[in-house]
Amino acid sequence: MADPVKKKMLKEEFLTYAYLILYIALSSGQIFFNKWVLSSKEINFPYPLGLTLLHMVFSSVLCFLLTKGFKVLKVEEGMTLEIYTTSVVPIGAMFAMTLWLGNTAYLYISVAFAQMLKAIMPVAVFILGVAAGLEVMSCRMLLIMSVISFGVLVASYGEINISWIGVVYQMGGVVGEALRLIFMEILVKRKGLKLNPISLMYYVSPCSALCLFIPWLFLEKPKMDAHGMWNHQPVVLMLNSLCTFALNLSVFLVISHTSALTIRVAGVVKDWVVVLVSALLFADTKLTVINILGYGMAIAGVAAYNNHKLKREASRNISDDSQDAQTIPMTTSSNPNR
């Protein structure tokens, strides 16, 4: 009996680590792939809005084929028009904003510096969460947010070739992502609807595509028409879109085998991989000692934030279990004949 159980546990552990490695590899690779496509020295497709729009259209079509066409995946039910308009539309709009501004930042700043600026994400999420009534201000959290913010400031101070336009774009993307996470938390906590990443992409991708199509029509389409928008490599662009969808699928695999917190911790590992590898791949990335020290400080703050969230989620689960345990005997005692 022990051997089959042990083999099953080893198999589950192997799958978990395999999915984590897959997620880190795909997430890191997608960042480098986007930078490579957008770079004027490589593929030279300097249209971040158009690239993001292509990702969303590709994701929408593929999600529809997998769920409604071939019925390989199942979309969770419970979506109503009211939930879609009040929750999914804002999530889609913020997702479009995040991807658009984040990809645009790659035109002005290095991949490593962009990742360093992304470390400020927990601060933005916490501040917006407090404003929305989802988080509670405390001295502990204020200290953690201060450490993260100071670390990002130190890392920015150590940047040699800093572009403030790129910083503004990246910080705009951070705010968009923070708002998206807040809207998703509201969707789960207040609307009571839980969607896996595939179901979420099924609903969000078309909305994001529409939000991107309107500005693309006025901002980038004229430039693409003037420079011959179809002269670029369609195979590379489609492969880039496929990698984006594969990344979203890997998120689903990791969460289904572990938890949302695990993927946040894996994201920290991924960020370090991106920072260090980008210094080897791209000529515009020159890391300084101040960069590394500041980013290390920010990551330490992010780790403390994740640990705080883990303890809070664990205490919430214990509280829920104790309430359930108290409810069961009361129910049985009131109906002794059942």
C-alpha positions as CSV (number, residue, x, y, z in Angstrom):
1,M,0.0,0.0,0.0
2,A,2.8,2.4,0.8
3,D,4.5,2.0,-2.5
4,P,1.6,3.1,-4.7
5,V,0.8,6.0,-2.4
6,K,4.5,7.1,-2.5
7,K,4.6,6.7,-6.2
8,K,1.5,8.8,-6.6
9,M,2.9,11.5,-4.3
10,L,6.2,11.6,-6.2
11,K,4.3,11.8,-9.5
12,E,2.2,14.8,-8.2
13,E,5.4,16.5,-6.9
14,F,7.1,15.9,-10.3
15,L,4.1,17.4,-12.2
16,T,4.0,20.4,-9.9
17,Y,7.6,21.3,-10.4
18,A,7.3,20.6,-14.1
19,Y,4.4,23.0,-14.4
20,L,6.3,25.6,-12.4
21,I,9.3,25.3,-14.6
22,L,7.1,25.5,-17.6
23,Y,5.4,28.6,-16.3
24,I,8.8,30.3,-15.5
25,A,10.2,29.4,-18.9
26,L,7.1,30.5,-20.9
27,S,6.7,33.7,-18.9
28,S,10.4,34.7,-19.2
29,G,10.5,33.6,-22.8
30,Q,7.4,35.6,-23.7
31,I,9.0,38.8,-22.3
32,F,12.1,38.3,-24.3
33,F,10.0,37.3,-27.4
34,N,8.0,40.5,-27.2
35,K,11.1,42.6,-26.8
36,W,12.7,40.8,-29.8
37,V,9.6,41.4,-32.0
38,L,9.3,45.1,-31.0
39,S,13.0,45.9,-31.2
40,S,14.1,48.0,-34.1
41,K,17.3,46.0,-34.2
42,E,15.6,42.6,-34.6
43,I,12.1,42.0,-36.1
44,N,11.4,45.7,-36.1
45,F,7.6,45.6,-35.4
46,P,7.4,48.9,-33.4
47,Y,3.6,48.6,-32.9
48,P,3.0,47.5,-29.3
49,L,-0.7,48.3,-29.6
50,G,-1.1,46.2,-32.7
51,L,0.9,43.3,-31.2
52,T,-1.3,43.3,-28.1
53,L,-4.4,43.4,-30.2
54,L,-3.2,40.5,-32.2
55,H,-2.6,38.5,-29.0
56,M,-6.2,39.2,-27.8
57,V,-7.8,38.3,-31.2
58,F,-5.8,35.1,-31.4
59,S,-6.7,34.2,-27.8
60,S,-10.4,35.0,-28.4
61,V,-10.5,32.7,-31.5
62,L,-8.5,29.9,-29.9
63,C,-10.6,30.0,-26.7
64,F,-13.8,29.8,-28.8
65,L,-12.5,26.9,-30.8
66,L,-11.4,24.9,-27.7
67,T,-14.5,25.5,-25.7
68,K,-17.4,25.8,-28.2
69,G,-15.9,24.2,-31.4
70,F,-13.9,21.2,-30.3
71,K,-15.3,21.3,-26.7
72,V,-11.9,20.3,-25.3
73,L,-12.2,22.7,-22.4
74,K,-15.3,23.7,-20.4
75,V,-16.3,27.3,-19.6
76,E,-17.7,27.7,-16.1
77,E,-21.3,28.8,-15.9
78,G,-22.8,31.6,-13.9
79,M,-21.9,34.6,-16.0
80,T,-24.8,37.1,-16.3
81,L,-25.1,40.4,-18.3
82,E,-24.9,42.4,-15.1
83,I,-21.7,40.7,-14.0
84,Y,-20.2,41.0,-17.5
85,T,-20.9,44.7,-17.8
86,T,-19.8,45.6,-14.2
87,S,-16.9,43.3,-13.7
88,V,-15.6,41.6,-16.9
89,V,-15.6,44.8,-19.0
90,P,-13.5,46.7,-16.5
91,I,-11.2,43.7,-16.2
92,G,-10.9,43.5,-20.0
93,A,-10.2,47.2,-20.3
94,M,-7.5,47.1,-17.6
95,F,-6.0,44.0,-19.1
96,A,-5.7,45.8,-22.4
97,M,-4.2,48.8,-20.8
98,T,-1.6,46.7,-18.9
99,L,-0.5,44.8,-22.0
100,W,-0.5,47.9,-24.2
101,L,1.5,50.2,-21.9
102,G,3.8,47.3,-20.7
103,N,4.8,46.4,-24.3
104,T,5.2,50.0,-25.2
105,A,7.7,50.5,-22.4
106,Y,10.0,48.0,-24.1
107,L,10.6,50.5,-26.8
108,Y,12.2,52.9,-24.4
109,I,13.7,50.9,-21.4
110,S,15.5,47.6,-21.0
111,V,13.8,44.4,-20.1
112,A,15.7,44.2,-16.8
113,F,14.7,47.8,-15.7
114,A,11.1,47.1,-16.7
115,Q,11.0,44.1,-14.4
116,M,12.5,46.1,-11.6
117,L,9.7,48.7,-11.9
118,K,7.1,45.9,-11.9
119,A,8.3,45.1,-8.3
120,I,6.2,48.1,-7.2
121,M,3.0,46.1,-8.1
122,P,2.1,45.0,-4.5
123,V,2.2,48.7,-3.4
124,A,-0.2,49.7,-6.1
125,V,-2.5,46.7,-5.4
126,F,-2.4,47.4,-1.7
127,I,-3.2,51.2,-2.0
128,L,-6.1,50.5,-4.4
129,G,-7.3,47.7,-2.2
130,V,-7.4,50.0,0.8
131,A,-9.4,52.5,-1.3
132,A,-11.8,49.8,-2.4
133,G,-12.2,48.4,1.1
134,L,-10.6,45.1,0.3
135,E,-7.4,45.7,2.4
136,V,-6.8,47.1,5.8
137,M,-4.0,49.6,6.6
138,S,-1.6,48.4,9.2
139,C,1.9,49.3,10.5
140,R,3.2,45.9,9.2
141,M,1.9,46.5,5.7
142,L,3.0,50.1,5.7
143,L,6.5,49.0,6.5
144,I,6.5,46.3,3.8
145,M,5.2,48.8,1.2
146,S,7.9,51.3,2.2
147,V,10.6,48.7,1.8
148,I,9.4,47.8,-1.7
149,S,9.0,51.4,-2.8
150,F,12.5,52.4,-1.4
151,G,14.0,49.4,-3.2
152,V,12.5,50.3,-6.5
153,L,13.7,53.9,-6.1
154,V,17.2,52.7,-5.4
155,A,17.1,50.4,-8.4
156,S,15.9,53.3,-10.6
157,Y,18.7,55.5,-9.2
158,G,21.2,52.9,-10.3
159,E,19.9,52.8,-13.9
160,I,22.4,54.2,-16.3
161,N,20.3,54.9,-19.4
162,I,17.0,55.9,-17.8
163,S,14.1,57.0,-20.1
164,W,11.3,58.7,-18.2
165,I,8.9,58.1,-21.1
166,G,9.5,54.4,-20.7
167,V,9.1,54.7,-16.9
168,V,5.8,56.5,-17.3
169,Y,4.5,53.7,-19.7
170,Q,5.7,51.0,-17.4
171,M,4.1,52.6,-14.3
172,G,0.9,53.1,-16.3
173,G,1.0,49.3,-17.0
174,V,1.5,48.6,-13.3
175,V,-1.5,50.7,-12.4
176,G,-3.6,49.0,-15.0
177,E,-2.5,45.5,-13.7
178,A,-3.3,46.6,-10.1
179,L,-6.7,47.8,-11.1
180,R,-7.3,44.5,-13.0
181,L,-6.4,42.5,-9.9
182,I,-8.7,44.6,-7.7
183,F,-11.6,44.2,-10.2
184,M,-10.9,40.4,-10.2
185,E,-11.0,40.3,-6.4
186,I,-14.3,42.2,-6.4
187,L,-15.6,39.7,-9.0
188,V,-14.7,36.8,-6.7
189,K,-15.6,38.3,-3.3
190,R,-18.6,40.4,-4.0
191,K,-20.1,38.7,-7.1
192,G,-19.2,35.2,-5.9
193,L,-18.1,34.0,-9.4
194,K,-14.9,32.0,-9.6
195,L,-13.4,31.4,-13.0
196,N,-10.4,29.4,-14.1
197,P,-7.9,31.3,-16.3
198,I,-9.2,29.7,-19.5
199,S,-12.8,30.7,-18.7
200,L,-11.6,34.2,-17.7
201,M,-9.7,34.5,-21.0
202,Y,-12.8,33.3,-22.9
203,Y,-14.8,36.2,-21.5
204,V,-12.1,38.8,-21.2
205,S,-10.1,38.5,-24.5
206,P,-12.9,39.7,-26.8
207,C,-13.5,42.7,-24.5
208,S,-9.8,43.5,-24.4
209,A,-9.6,43.2,-28.2
210,L,-12.4,45.7,-28.6
211,C,-10.8,48.1,-26.1
212,L,-7.5,47.8,-28.1
213,F,-9.0,48.0,-31.6
214,I,-10.4,51.5,-31.2
215,P,-7.1,53.3,-30.2
216,W,-5.2,51.1,-32.7
217,L,-7.5,52.3,-35.5
218,F,-6.4,55.9,-34.9
219,L,-2.9,55.6,-33.4
220,E,-1.1,52.8,-35.2
221,K,-3.1,51.7,-38.2
222,P,-2.2,54.8,-40.3
223,K,1.5,54.2,-39.5
224,M,1.2,50.6,-40.4
225,D,-0.5,51.4,-43.7
226,A,2.2,53.9,-44.5
227,H,5.1,51.5,-43.8
228,G,3.4,48.4,-45.3
229,M,1.8,46.6,-42.3
230,W,1.7,43.3,-44.1
231,N,5.5,43.3,-44.9
232,H,6.3,41.9,-41.5
233,Q,6.8,38.2,-40.8
234,P,3.3,36.7,-40.2
235,V,4.7,33.4,-39.0
236,V,6.7,35.1,-36.2
237,L,3.7,37.2,-35.1
238,M,1.4,34.1,-35.0
239,L,4.1,32.1,-33.1
240,N,4.3,35.0,-30.6
241,S,0.5,35.0,-30.1
242,L,0.6,31.2,-29.6
243,C,3.3,31.6,-26.9
244,T,1.1,34.1,-25.2
245,F,-1.8,31.7,-25.1
246,A,0.4,28.9,-23.9
247,L,1.6,31.1,-21.1
248,N,-2.0,31.7,-20.0
249,L,-2.6,27.9,-20.1
250,S,0.5,27.3,-18.0
251,V,-1.0,29.6,-15.4
252,F,-4.1,27.5,-15.3
253,L,-2.0,24.3,-14.9
254,V,0.0,25.8,-12.0
255,I,-3.0,27.2,-10.1
256,S,-4.9,23.9,-10.6
257,H,-2.0,21.9,-9.0
258,T,-0.9,24.4,-6.4
259,S,-2.4,27.8,-5.6
260,A,-2.5,31.4,-6.7
261,L,0.1,32.2,-4.0
262,T,2.5,29.7,-5.5
263,I,2.4,31.3,-8.9
264,R,3.1,34.7,-7.2
265,V,6.2,33.2,-5.6
266,A,7.2,31.6,-9.0
267,G,6.7,35.0,-10.5
268,V,9.4,36.4,-8.2
269,V,11.8,33.7,-9.4
270,K,10.8,34.5,-13.0
271,D,11.6,38.2,-12.4
272,W,15.1,37.3,-11.2
273,V,15.6,35.0,-14.2
274,V,14.5,37.8,-16.6
275,V,16.7,40.4,-15.0
276,L,19.8,38.3,-15.1
277,V,19.3,36.7,-18.5
278,S,18.4,40.0,-20.2
279,A,21.8,41.3,-19.1
280,L,23.3,38.6,-21.2
281,L,21.0,38.8,-24.2
282,F,20.4,42.5,-24.8
283,A,23.0,45.2,-25.4
284,D,20.8,47.9,-23.8
285,T,20.8,46.1,-20.4
286,K,23.7,47.2,-18.2
287,L,23.2,46.2,-14.5
288,T,24.9,48.2,-11.8
289,V,25.6,47.3,-8.2
290,I,22.9,49.8,-7.1
291,N,20.4,48.2,-9.5
292,I,21.0,44.8,-7.9
293,L,20.9,46.1,-4.3
294,G,17.7,48.1,-4.9
295,Y,16.0,45.3,-6.7
296,G,17.0,42.8,-4.0
297,M,15.5,45.1,-1.4
298,A,12.3,45.4,-3.4
299,I,12.1,41.6,-3.9
300,A,12.6,41.1,-0.1
301,G,9.6,43.3,0.4
302,V,7.6,41.4,-2.1
303,A,8.5,38.1,-0.4
304,A,7.3,39.6,3.0
305,Y,4.1,40.7,1.3
306,N,3.5,37.2,-0.1
307,N,4.2,35.6,3.3
308,H,1.7,38.0,4.9
309,K,-1.0,37.1,2.3
310,L,-0.3,33.3,2.9
311,K,-0.8,33.7,6.6
312,R,-3.9,35.7,6.2
313,E,-5.4,33.1,3.7
314,A,-4.4,30.3,6.0
315,S,-6.1,32.0,9.0
316,R,-9.2,32.6,6.9
317,N,-9.4,29.0,5.9
318,I,-9.1,27.9,9.5
319,S,-11.8,30.3,10.5
320,D,-14.1,28.9,7.7
321,D,-13.4,25.3,8.8
322,S,-14.2,26.1,12.4
323,Q,-17.5,27.8,11.4
324,D,-18.4,24.7,9.4
325,A,-17.6,22.4,12.3
326,Q,-19.8,24.4,14.6
327,T,-22.7,24.4,12.1
328,I,-22.8,20.7,11.6
329,P,-23.7,19.6,15.1
330,M,-26.3,22.3,15.4
331,T,-28.0,21.0,12.3
332,T,-28.0,17.4,13.4
333,S,-29.3,18.2,16.9
334,S,-32.3,20.1,15.6
335,N,-33.3,17.2,13.4
336,P,-32.7,14.1,15.5
337,N,-34.9,11.8,13.5
338,R,-32.9,12.2,10.3
